[in-house]
Amino acid sequence: MSQTRLNVHVQSVNTDSNDEGYRLYRGRFVGLVGMVFLNIVSAMAWPWFGPISNNMASEFGITLDEVNWLGNIVACVYLPTAILIPIFVSKYGFRRCCDLGAVALVLSAWIRYAGTARSLSPRGAYALLIIGQFFAAIAQPVYQVLGPKYSETWFNLQGRTTATMVIAISNPVGGALGQLLSPIVGNTRQSVLVLGIMATAVTPFIFLIRSAPPSPPTYAGSKPSPSLHSLLRAMLGREESPDKYMSPRERLDFLIIIFIFGTLVAASNAFAILTGQLLEPQGYTSDEAGFMGACLLLTGIVAAIITAPLFDRVFTHHLALTAKILVPIVAGMWLSLIWIVKPHNTAVLFVVMTIIGVGSITMLPVGLELACELTRNADGSSAILWFFGNLFGVIFVLCDARGVRAGEDASPPLNMRRALIFNASLIFLLRGHQARKELDEKKYQAYIETAEMRNTSAIA
């Protein structure tokens, strides 16, 4: 029986109340809209003050370093928050965690705006701004980390990767919008107010999100995610439960994915921040540098939108193969910057940015879904991947870690040649057995066969 017939048939099967039936609900798209909009707005706070840093410093009487820390604190608080999210979900549930993110988003908006009062001293205003950014840092990882869990809970095998992709790319979209909007909506105080209004306006979208459907879409969707503690035990080879156990091969694959996902995310984030420093010394304007960063993001988003449905319906068992193809190409393109970042080479740079964007952003849902396949723990694996993506990003940007980046006297400065060569080699060790999908397909087929037998018996 074809997969299409199975999908149609499963909707029409009558089951008893104690049977495990797999169903899809239109409400999954409503919740997906809520996740996307909350993810977009919660991502705006991190880069919001970068384009208006000079104006912030002059109008609030603070230094540029202090303005930079309005963004840095989001990156720093993100790290422990991401790890705590699976623990919170295990104890209080998916929806309560989303509620926490919405509350933090509103608190961040108006504490931050309170800091714009002209009656405050520079120290008092800055204290409120930094506290507001602290709460924004709690909100941002919630919807980013929980994306794969929402996909697993509400979508079947033909839509799971696409849903993960939509949620994953909404975060960089939010960051790009934050950089675009902050300098054009008025002076700095008006800019902070606009950010607060958007954060408040998006909060009601939380009511579109529900914890789980009445009937699960797949076997994986019917099971609560194992705890983060059990995932860590499984990674150490100390988890003996069949549902949580990871073989040595799966543990190695997951470690490879952690390193590669973290490096690719960090490289893209670092380039977005250091674009001007890398390109302007070679004679490129700030506008040209900005367009190249936008080219990387926009082409990657288009590619992810096109490819994610293909991974769901055509290349369903080829996530690891995709990574083996894309990661060396992306690594090669990063390495090519060593030679092509030179004056009057604009066209070539745009081509390279396009290839990097297509490869890197396409890898977001692939990496997240492949980690879920290996660990059978959607929120735990997602939390670990995003934790290391942001940790590596902080390292790449703030530290001269010579094991990862070259020094300032290198050509180009701060290049990531060593890490990218290592990535390009490491990816070929990945096997990436999709255990979760295999189990879902077995359970789904068994359900269909049982339902057909019952229908045949009823007719007879």
FIBA-376584 format. One record per residue (C-alpha): residue number from 1; residue in three letters; x, y, z. Coordinates in Angstrom, 2 decimals, always signed. Layout:
BEGIN
[NUM,ALA,[X,Y,Z]]
...
***
This chain:
BEGIN
[1,MET,[+0.00,+0.00,+0.00]]
[2,SER,[+1.45,+3.37,-0.95]]
[3,GLN,[+2.31,+6.03,+1.63]]
[4,THR,[-0.39,+8.28,+0.18]]
[5,ARG,[-3.06,+5.59,+0.64]]
[6,LEU,[-1.82,+5.05,+4.19]]
[7,ASN,[-2.17,+8.74,+4.99]]
[8,VAL,[-5.71,+8.85,+3.61]]
[9,HIS,[-6.68,+5.56,+5.19]]
[10,VAL,[-5.50,+6.45,+8.68]]
[11,GLN,[-7.90,+9.38,+8.80]]
[12,SER,[-10.88,+7.14,+8.05]]
[13,VAL,[-10.15,+4.28,+10.44]]
[14,ASN,[-12.57,+3.96,+13.35]]
[15,THR,[-10.78,+3.04,+16.56]]
[16,ASP,[-11.95,+2.25,+20.07]]
[17,SER,[-11.21,+4.73,+22.81]]
[18,ASN,[-8.34,+2.65,+24.13]]
[19,ASP,[-6.61,+2.28,+20.76]]
[20,GLU,[-3.57,+4.25,+19.74]]
[21,GLY,[-4.64,+6.09,+16.58]]
[22,TYR,[-2.48,+8.53,+14.67]]
[23,ARG,[-4.17,+11.70,+13.43]]
[24,LEU,[-3.37,+15.15,+12.13]]
[25,TYR,[-5.24,+18.32,+13.13]]
[26,ARG,[-5.56,+21.62,+11.31]]
[27,GLY,[-4.77,+23.33,+14.60]]
[28,ARG,[-1.12,+22.36,+14.13]]
[29,PHE,[-0.75,+25.21,+11.65]]
[30,VAL,[-2.35,+27.70,+14.04]]
[31,GLY,[+0.14,+26.79,+16.73]]
[32,LEU,[+2.95,+26.95,+14.20]]
[33,VAL,[+1.99,+30.55,+13.40]]
[34,GLY,[+2.13,+31.36,+17.11]]
[35,MET,[+5.57,+29.78,+17.48]]
[36,VAL,[+6.90,+31.63,+14.44]]
[37,PHE,[+5.70,+35.11,+15.43]]
[38,LEU,[+6.86,+34.73,+19.04]]
[39,ASN,[+10.23,+33.49,+17.79]]
[40,ILE,[+10.60,+36.42,+15.39]]
[41,VAL,[+9.88,+39.12,+17.98]]
[42,SER,[+11.85,+37.46,+20.78]]
[43,ALA,[+14.90,+37.41,+18.46]]
[44,MET,[+14.82,+41.17,+17.85]]
[45,ALA,[+16.21,+42.25,+21.22]]
[46,TRP,[+19.70,+40.80,+20.74]]
[47,PRO,[+20.79,+42.88,+17.70]]
[48,TRP,[+18.40,+45.81,+18.26]]
[49,PHE,[+20.96,+48.22,+19.73]]
[50,GLY,[+23.82,+47.44,+17.33]]
[51,PRO,[+22.79,+49.81,+14.50]]
[52,ILE,[+21.99,+52.63,+16.96]]
[53,SER,[+24.94,+52.09,+19.29]]
[54,ASN,[+26.50,+55.53,+18.76]]
[55,ASN,[+23.19,+57.32,+19.34]]
[56,MET,[+22.51,+55.19,+22.44]]
[57,ALA,[+25.90,+56.08,+23.87]]
[58,SER,[+25.45,+59.82,+23.33]]
[59,GLU,[+21.79,+60.12,+24.38]]
[60,PHE,[+22.03,+57.91,+27.49]]
[61,GLY,[+25.50,+59.01,+28.60]]
[62,ILE,[+26.99,+55.51,+28.48]]
[63,THR,[+29.99,+54.02,+26.71]]
[64,LEU,[+29.97,+51.99,+23.51]]
[65,ASP,[+31.17,+48.97,+25.49]]
[66,GLU,[+28.11,+49.29,+27.70]]
[67,VAL,[+25.89,+49.47,+24.63]]
[68,ASN,[+27.56,+46.33,+23.31]]
[69,TRP,[+26.72,+44.55,+26.54]]
[70,LEU,[+23.03,+45.15,+25.88]]
[71,GLY,[+23.53,+42.54,+23.17]]
[72,ASN,[+26.18,+40.46,+24.92]]
[73,ILE,[+23.99,+39.83,+27.94]]
[74,VAL,[+21.40,+38.19,+25.71]]
[75,ALA,[+24.04,+35.79,+24.40]]
[76,CYS,[+25.34,+35.02,+27.90]]
[77,VAL,[+21.96,+34.46,+29.58]]
[78,TYR,[+20.82,+32.41,+26.57]]
[79,LEU,[+23.28,+29.64,+27.48]]
[80,PRO,[+21.97,+28.55,+30.91]]
[81,THR,[+18.38,+29.26,+29.85]]
[82,ALA,[+18.63,+26.89,+26.89]]
[83,ILE,[+19.81,+24.06,+29.15]]
[84,LEU,[+17.07,+24.74,+31.72]]
[85,ILE,[+14.23,+24.65,+29.16]]
[86,PRO,[+14.02,+20.82,+28.83]]
[87,ILE,[+14.06,+20.55,+32.63]]
[88,PHE,[+11.21,+23.06,+32.89]]
[89,VAL,[+9.23,+21.25,+30.16]]
[90,SER,[+9.66,+17.89,+31.92]]
[91,LYS,[+8.32,+19.35,+35.17]]
[92,TYR,[+5.66,+21.83,+34.06]]
[93,GLY,[+4.85,+20.98,+30.45]]
[94,PHE,[+5.32,+22.46,+26.97]]
[95,ARG,[+2.64,+25.14,+27.18]]
[96,ARG,[+3.75,+26.45,+30.58]]
[97,CYS,[+7.25,+26.90,+29.19]]
[98,CYS,[+5.83,+28.91,+26.27]]
[99,ASP,[+3.84,+30.99,+28.77]]
[100,LEU,[+7.04,+31.72,+30.68]]
[101,GLY,[+8.65,+33.00,+27.48]]
[102,ALA,[+5.69,+35.30,+26.78]]
[103,VAL,[+5.76,+36.74,+30.31]]
[104,ALA,[+9.51,+37.34,+30.06]]
[105,LEU,[+8.98,+39.05,+26.69]]
[106,VAL,[+6.45,+41.52,+28.12]]
[107,LEU,[+8.57,+42.21,+31.22]]
[108,SER,[+11.61,+42.87,+29.05]]
[109,ALA,[+9.65,+45.33,+26.90]]
[110,TRP,[+8.44,+47.64,+29.62]]
[111,ILE,[+11.38,+47.40,+32.02]]
[112,ARG,[+13.55,+48.40,+29.08]]
[113,TYR,[+11.21,+51.26,+28.18]]
[114,ALA,[+11.18,+52.45,+31.80]]
[115,GLY,[+14.89,+53.03,+31.36]]
[116,THR,[+14.20,+55.69,+28.72]]
[117,ALA,[+12.72,+58.13,+31.25]]
[118,ARG,[+14.67,+61.39,+31.01]]
[119,SER,[+14.49,+61.91,+34.76]]
[120,LEU,[+16.76,+58.93,+35.39]]
[121,SER,[+20.50,+59.19,+35.84]]
[122,PRO,[+22.68,+57.46,+33.22]]
[123,ARG,[+23.44,+54.64,+35.69]]
[124,GLY,[+19.78,+54.17,+36.60]]
[125,ALA,[+18.67,+54.17,+32.97]]
[126,TYR,[+21.36,+51.67,+32.01]]
[127,ALA,[+20.42,+49.39,+34.90]]
[128,LEU,[+16.83,+49.18,+33.65]]
[129,LEU,[+17.96,+48.64,+30.06]]
[130,ILE,[+20.24,+45.77,+31.06]]
[131,ILE,[+17.55,+44.17,+33.25]]
[132,GLY,[+15.10,+44.40,+30.35]]
[133,GLN,[+17.61,+42.69,+28.09]]
[134,PHE,[+18.08,+40.01,+30.75]]
[135,PHE,[+14.39,+39.09,+30.51]]
[136,ALA,[+14.58,+39.22,+26.72]]
[137,ALA,[+17.38,+36.66,+26.95]]
[138,ILE,[+15.03,+34.32,+28.80]]
[139,ALA,[+12.33,+34.65,+26.16]]
[140,GLN,[+14.49,+34.14,+23.06]]
[141,PRO,[+15.64,+30.52,+23.51]]
[142,VAL,[+12.21,+29.24,+24.57]]
[143,TYR,[+10.62,+29.19,+21.12]]
[144,GLN,[+13.89,+28.37,+19.38]]
[145,VAL,[+14.68,+25.32,+21.53]]
[146,LEU,[+11.10,+24.01,+21.57]]
[147,GLY,[+10.70,+24.10,+17.78]]
[148,PRO,[+11.64,+20.43,+17.15]]
[149,LYS,[+9.46,+19.33,+20.08]]
[150,TYR,[+6.45,+21.15,+18.63]]
[151,SER,[+7.10,+19.55,+15.24]]
[152,GLU,[+7.35,+16.09,+16.77]]
[153,THR,[+4.18,+16.56,+18.83]]
[154,TRP,[+1.93,+17.94,+16.07]]
[155,PHE,[+3.31,+16.87,+12.65]]
[156,ASN,[+3.71,+13.49,+10.98]]
[157,LEU,[+6.62,+12.15,+8.96]]
[158,GLN,[+5.57,+14.15,+5.89]]
[159,GLY,[+5.67,+17.52,+7.67]]
[160,ARG,[+8.02,+17.32,+10.61]]
[161,THR,[+11.18,+18.66,+8.97]]
[162,THR,[+9.26,+21.48,+7.28]]
[163,ALA,[+7.74,+22.60,+10.59]]
[164,THR,[+11.16,+22.51,+12.24]]
[165,MET,[+12.57,+24.57,+9.37]]
[166,VAL,[+9.87,+27.25,+9.60]]
[167,ILE,[+10.44,+27.72,+13.33]]
[168,ALA,[+14.24,+27.56,+13.04]]
[169,ILE,[+14.58,+30.22,+10.33]]
[170,SER,[+12.11,+32.58,+12.02]]
[171,ASN,[+14.79,+33.39,+14.61]]
[172,PRO,[+17.38,+34.76,+12.14]]
[173,VAL,[+14.54,+36.54,+10.36]]
[174,GLY,[+13.70,+38.26,+13.64]]
[175,GLY,[+17.34,+39.22,+14.13]]
[176,ALA,[+17.51,+40.71,+10.64]]
[177,LEU,[+14.30,+42.66,+11.20]]
[178,GLY,[+15.67,+43.96,+14.50]]
[179,GLN,[+18.76,+45.34,+12.77]]
[180,LEU,[+16.63,+46.84,+10.00]]
[181,LEU,[+13.94,+48.46,+12.13]]
[182,SER,[+15.86,+49.90,+15.08]]
[183,PRO,[+17.47,+52.82,+13.22]]
[184,ILE,[+14.44,+53.81,+11.12]]
[185,VAL,[+11.60,+54.04,+13.64]]
[186,GLY,[+12.71,+57.28,+15.30]]
[187,ASN,[+15.20,+58.37,+17.93]]
[188,THR,[+16.61,+55.90,+20.45]]
[189,ARG,[+13.81,+56.31,+22.98]]
[190,GLN,[+11.17,+55.89,+20.30]]
[191,SER,[+13.07,+52.85,+19.04]]
[192,VAL,[+12.93,+51.21,+22.47]]
[193,LEU,[+9.20,+52.01,+22.66]]
[194,VAL,[+8.54,+50.41,+19.26]]
[195,LEU,[+10.34,+47.25,+20.38]]
[196,GLY,[+8.17,+47.19,+23.51]]
[197,ILE,[+4.97,+47.63,+21.52]]
[198,MET,[+5.87,+44.78,+19.17]]
[199,ALA,[+6.74,+42.50,+22.09]]
[200,THR,[+3.41,+43.25,+23.77]]
[201,ALA,[+1.40,+42.94,+20.55]]
[202,VAL,[+2.79,+39.47,+19.80]]
[203,THR,[+2.11,+38.07,+23.28]]
[204,PRO,[-1.53,+37.03,+22.56]]
[205,PHE,[-0.14,+34.61,+19.96]]
[206,ILE,[+0.67,+32.37,+22.92]]
[207,PHE,[-3.01,+31.39,+23.02]]
[208,LEU,[-2.63,+29.79,+19.58]]
[209,ILE,[-0.21,+27.22,+20.99]]
[210,ARG,[-1.48,+24.06,+22.68]]
[211,SER,[+0.58,+21.44,+24.47]]
[212,ALA,[-0.47,+18.41,+22.42]]
[213,PRO,[-3.24,+17.18,+20.07]]
[214,PRO,[-5.93,+14.77,+21.32]]
[215,SER,[-4.33,+11.98,+19.27]]
[216,PRO,[-0.66,+11.93,+18.30]]
[217,PRO,[+0.53,+12.14,+14.68]]
[218,THR,[+3.26,+9.50,+15.13]]
[219,TYR,[+4.60,+7.08,+17.70]]
[220,ALA,[+7.32,+9.58,+18.69]]
[221,GLY,[+4.65,+12.25,+19.14]]
[222,SER,[+2.77,+10.02,+21.58]]
[223,LYS,[+5.69,+9.77,+23.98]]
[224,PRO,[+6.89,+12.46,+26.39]]
[225,SER,[+10.48,+13.46,+25.77]]
[226,PRO,[+12.98,+11.85,+28.12]]
[227,SER,[+14.55,+14.21,+30.63]]
[228,LEU,[+17.74,+16.11,+29.91]]
[229,HIS,[+19.38,+14.09,+32.67]]
[230,SER,[+18.56,+10.85,+30.89]]
[231,LEU,[+19.97,+12.26,+27.63]]
[232,LEU,[+23.22,+13.18,+29.36]]
[233,ARG,[+23.35,+9.69,+30.88]]
[234,ALA,[+22.73,+8.19,+27.44]]
[235,MET,[+25.56,+10.29,+25.98]]
[236,LEU,[+27.86,+8.82,+28.65]]
[237,GLY,[+26.65,+5.28,+27.93]]
[238,ARG,[+24.98,+4.91,+31.34]]
[239,GLU,[+21.33,+4.81,+30.23]]
[240,GLU,[+19.97,+1.27,+29.94]]
[241,SER,[+16.29,+1.95,+29.18]]
[242,PRO,[+15.56,+0.82,+25.58]]
[243,ASP,[+13.69,+4.04,+24.75]]
[244,LYS,[+16.57,+6.21,+25.97]]
[245,TYR,[+19.64,+4.14,+25.21]]
[246,MET,[+22.11,+5.47,+22.64]]
[247,SER,[+24.55,+3.11,+20.97]]
[248,PRO,[+28.24,+4.12,+20.79]]
[249,ARG,[+27.73,+4.94,+17.10]]
[250,GLU,[+24.78,+7.22,+17.91]]
[251,ARG,[+26.76,+8.96,+20.65]]
[252,LEU,[+29.63,+9.62,+18.26]]
[253,ASP,[+27.24,+10.91,+15.58]]
[254,PHE,[+25.55,+13.25,+18.06]]
[255,LEU,[+28.91,+14.68,+19.17]]
[256,ILE,[+29.83,+15.26,+15.51]]
[257,ILE,[+26.52,+17.06,+14.92]]
[258,ILE,[+27.01,+19.20,+18.06]]
[259,PHE,[+30.40,+20.38,+16.88]]
[260,ILE,[+29.41,+20.99,+13.25]]
[261,PHE,[+26.05,+22.63,+14.07]]
[262,GLY,[+27.71,+24.84,+16.68]]
[263,THR,[+30.51,+25.89,+14.35]]
[264,LEU,[+28.23,+26.66,+11.40]]
[265,VAL,[+25.83,+28.71,+13.55]]
[266,ALA,[+28.72,+30.51,+15.21]]
[267,ALA,[+30.47,+31.21,+11.90]]
[268,SER,[+27.33,+32.76,+10.41]]
[269,ASN,[+26.66,+34.84,+13.54]]
[270,ALA,[+30.27,+35.95,+13.78]]
[271,PHE,[+30.32,+36.96,+10.12]]
[272,ALA,[+27.15,+38.99,+10.60]]
[273,ILE,[+28.85,+40.88,+13.43]]
[274,LEU,[+32.32,+41.16,+11.88]]
[275,THR,[+31.29,+41.77,+8.27]]
[276,GLY,[+32.35,+45.40,+8.32]]
[277,GLN,[+35.66,+44.65,+10.03]]
[278,LEU,[+36.48,+42.01,+7.42]]
[279,LEU,[+35.37,+43.86,+4.30]]
[280,GLU,[+35.76,+47.58,+4.89]]
[281,PRO,[+39.60,+47.44,+5.16]]
[282,GLN,[+39.53,+46.03,+1.61]]
[283,GLY,[+37.65,+49.08,+0.31]]
[284,TYR,[+34.03,+47.94,+0.59]]
[285,THR,[+31.45,+50.35,+2.00]]
[286,SER,[+29.31,+49.60,+5.04]]
[287,ASP,[+26.29,+49.34,+2.73]]
[288,GLU,[+28.02,+46.73,+0.58]]
[289,ALA,[+29.02,+44.77,+3.68]]
[290,GLY,[+25.43,+44.90,+4.91]]
[291,PHE,[+24.08,+43.72,+1.57]]
[292,MET,[+26.43,+40.75,+1.62]]
[293,GLY,[+25.24,+39.77,+5.07]]
[294,ALA,[+21.62,+40.12,+3.91]]
[295,CYS,[+22.41,+38.03,+0.83]]
[296,LEU,[+23.67,+35.19,+3.04]]
[297,LEU,[+20.49,+35.25,+5.14]]
[298,LEU,[+17.89,+35.72,+2.42]]
[299,THR,[+19.24,+33.13,-0.01]]
[300,GLY,[+19.54,+30.66,+2.86]]
[301,ILE,[+15.93,+31.22,+3.89]]
[302,VAL,[+14.70,+30.67,+0.32]]
[303,ALA,[+16.77,+27.47,+0.05]]
[304,ALA,[+15.48,+26.16,+3.39]]
[305,ILE,[+11.87,+26.80,+2.35]]
[306,ILE,[+12.42,+24.86,-0.89]]
[307,THR,[+14.41,+21.95,+0.54]]
[308,ALA,[+12.61,+21.18,+3.82]]
[309,PRO,[+9.50,+19.68,+2.12]]
[310,LEU,[+11.83,+17.57,-0.03]]
[311,PHE,[+13.43,+16.12,+3.10]]
[312,ASP,[+9.95,+15.28,+4.40]]
[313,ARG,[+8.62,+13.63,+1.24]]
[314,VAL,[+11.49,+12.66,-1.09]]
[315,PHE,[+14.86,+12.46,+0.66]]
[316,THR,[+13.33,+11.19,+3.89]]
[317,HIS,[+16.25,+8.91,+4.82]]
[318,HIS,[+19.10,+11.06,+3.54]]
[319,LEU,[+19.64,+13.71,+6.22]]
[320,ALA,[+23.16,+12.48,+7.00]]
[321,LEU,[+24.05,+12.31,+3.30]]
[322,THR,[+22.85,+15.88,+2.90]]
[323,ALA,[+25.13,+16.99,+5.72]]
[324,LYS,[+28.08,+15.16,+4.15]]
[325,ILE,[+27.51,+17.07,+0.91]]
[326,LEU,[+26.71,+20.53,+2.27]]
[327,VAL,[+29.17,+20.91,+5.14]]
[328,PRO,[+32.37,+20.49,+3.06]]
[329,ILE,[+30.97,+22.90,+0.46]]
[330,VAL,[+30.20,+25.51,+3.12]]
[331,ALA,[+33.60,+24.97,+4.73]]
[332,GLY,[+35.27,+25.44,+1.36]]
[333,MET,[+33.38,+28.68,+0.79]]
[334,TRP,[+34.44,+30.04,+4.17]]
[335,LEU,[+38.01,+29.11,+3.36]]
[336,SER,[+37.74,+30.80,-0.01]]
[337,LEU,[+37.30,+34.13,+1.76]]
[338,ILE,[+41.03,+33.96,+2.46]]
[339,TRP,[+41.67,+34.62,-1.22]]
[340,ILE,[+38.58,+36.41,-2.50]]
[341,VAL,[+38.24,+39.17,+0.11]]
[342,LYS,[+40.11,+41.74,-1.92]]
[343,PRO,[+39.26,+45.03,-3.63]]
[344,HIS,[+36.91,+45.07,-6.64]]
[345,ASN,[+35.68,+41.48,-6.17]]
[346,THR,[+32.07,+42.24,-5.31]]
[347,ALA,[+30.38,+39.81,-7.69]]
[348,VAL,[+32.43,+36.83,-6.51]]
[349,LEU,[+31.75,+37.70,-2.87]]
[350,PHE,[+28.01,+37.76,-3.50]]
[351,VAL,[+28.22,+34.33,-5.14]]
[352,VAL,[+30.13,+32.94,-2.15]]
[353,MET,[+27.67,+34.50,+0.29]]
[354,THR,[+24.84,+32.85,-1.62]]
[355,ILE,[+26.45,+29.42,-1.42]]
[356,ILE,[+27.24,+29.83,+2.28]]
[357,GLY,[+23.69,+30.95,+3.01]]
[358,VAL,[+22.11,+28.11,+1.05]]
[359,GLY,[+24.31,+25.50,+2.73]]
[360,SER,[+24.34,+26.85,+6.29]]
[361,ILE,[+20.67,+27.73,+6.76]]
[362,THR,[+19.51,+24.57,+5.00]]
[363,MET,[+21.55,+22.67,+7.58]]
[364,LEU,[+19.56,+24.19,+10.49]]
[365,PRO,[+16.50,+21.91,+10.21]]
[366,VAL,[+18.65,+19.02,+8.98]]
[367,GLY,[+20.91,+19.22,+12.03]]
[368,LEU,[+18.03,+19.64,+14.48]]
[369,GLU,[+16.02,+16.76,+13.01]]
[370,LEU,[+19.04,+14.46,+12.74]]
[371,ALA,[+19.84,+15.11,+16.41]]
[372,CYS,[+16.24,+14.19,+17.31]]
[373,GLU,[+16.58,+11.00,+15.27]]
[374,LEU,[+19.74,+9.96,+17.10]]
[375,THR,[+18.64,+10.84,+20.64]]
[376,ARG,[+14.84,+10.36,+20.48]]
[377,ASN,[+14.78,+13.46,+22.69]]
[378,ALA,[+13.51,+16.49,+20.76]]
[379,ASP,[+13.77,+19.27,+23.33]]
[380,GLY,[+16.92,+17.95,+25.01]]
[381,SER,[+18.90,+17.57,+21.78]]
[382,SER,[+17.68,+20.93,+20.50]]
[383,ALA,[+18.73,+22.63,+23.74]]
[384,ILE,[+22.22,+21.15,+23.51]]
[385,LEU,[+22.66,+22.14,+19.84]]
[386,TRP,[+21.52,+25.73,+20.36]]
[387,PHE,[+23.59,+25.97,+23.55]]
[388,PHE,[+26.77,+25.11,+21.69]]
[389,GLY,[+25.81,+27.21,+18.67]]
[390,ASN,[+25.57,+30.29,+20.87]]
[391,LEU,[+28.55,+29.32,+23.05]]
[392,PHE,[+30.76,+28.96,+19.99]]
[393,GLY,[+29.34,+32.24,+18.69]]
[394,VAL,[+30.39,+34.08,+21.85]]
[395,ILE,[+33.84,+32.48,+21.61]]
[396,PHE,[+34.24,+33.35,+17.94]]
[397,VAL,[+33.25,+36.97,+18.43]]
[398,LEU,[+34.71,+37.89,+21.82]]
[399,CYS,[+37.82,+35.71,+22.12]]
[400,ASP,[+40.99,+35.32,+20.13]]
[401,ALA,[+40.90,+31.55,+20.56]]
[402,ARG,[+43.77,+30.54,+18.33]]
[403,GLY,[+42.66,+26.92,+18.28]]
[404,VAL,[+39.46,+28.08,+16.53]]
[405,ARG,[+40.31,+31.39,+14.90]]
[406,ALA,[+43.47,+32.94,+13.56]]
[407,GLY,[+44.89,+36.13,+15.02]]
[408,GLU,[+44.30,+39.69,+13.94]]
[409,ASP,[+47.50,+39.66,+11.88]]
[410,ALA,[+46.25,+36.75,+9.75]]
[411,SER,[+44.84,+37.12,+6.26]]
[412,PRO,[+41.96,+37.73,+6.56]]
[413,PRO,[+41.92,+38.72,+10.25]]
[414,LEU,[+40.23,+36.28,+12.61]]
[415,ASN,[+39.69,+33.66,+9.91]]
[416,MET,[+38.30,+30.28,+10.99]]
[417,ARG,[+40.53,+28.19,+8.74]]
[418,ARG,[+41.45,+25.51,+11.30]]
[419,ALA,[+37.91,+24.90,+12.53]]
[420,LEU,[+36.51,+24.78,+9.01]]
[421,ILE,[+39.14,+22.32,+7.76]]
[422,PHE,[+38.35,+20.17,+10.80]]
[423,ASN,[+34.62,+20.40,+10.07]]
[424,ALA,[+35.08,+19.44,+6.45]]
[425,SER,[+36.97,+16.31,+7.53]]
[426,LEU,[+34.83,+15.43,+10.55]]
[427,ILE,[+31.56,+15.29,+8.65]]
[428,PHE,[+32.63,+12.20,+6.73]]
[429,LEU,[+32.63,+10.22,+10.00]]
[430,LEU,[+28.89,+10.82,+10.35]]
[431,ARG,[+26.60,+7.84,+9.75]]
[432,GLY,[+23.40,+9.44,+11.07]]
[433,HIS,[+21.06,+6.45,+11.42]]
[434,GLN,[+17.52,+7.87,+11.68]]
[435,ALA,[+16.31,+5.64,+14.51]]
[436,ARG,[+13.30,+7.76,+15.46]]
[437,LYS,[+11.93,+7.82,+11.91]]
[438,GLU,[+12.50,+4.08,+11.54]]
[439,LEU,[+10.56,+3.37,+14.73]]
[440,ASP,[+7.76,+5.76,+13.71]]
[441,GLU,[+7.40,+4.01,+10.36]]
[442,LYS,[+7.27,+0.56,+11.99]]
[443,LYS,[+4.63,+1.65,+14.50]]
[444,TYR,[+2.63,+3.41,+11.79]]
[445,GLN,[+2.67,+0.34,+9.53]]
[446,ALA,[+1.66,-1.90,+12.44]]
[447,TYR,[-1.23,+0.44,+13.24]]
[448,ILE,[-2.46,+0.39,+9.64]]
[449,GLU,[-2.26,-3.40,+9.44]]
[450,THR,[-4.21,-3.78,+12.70]]
[451,ALA,[-6.84,-1.30,+11.55]]
[452,GLU,[-7.26,-3.11,+8.22]]
[453,MET,[-7.68,-6.45,+10.01]]
[454,ARG,[-10.41,-4.96,+12.20]]
[455,ASN,[-12.21,-3.46,+9.24]]
[456,THR,[-12.03,-6.81,+7.41]]
[457,SER,[-13.38,-8.63,+10.45]]
[458,ALA,[-16.20,-6.10,+10.82]]
[459,ILE,[-17.20,-6.52,+7.16]]
[460,ALA,[-17.12,-10.29,+7.47]]
***
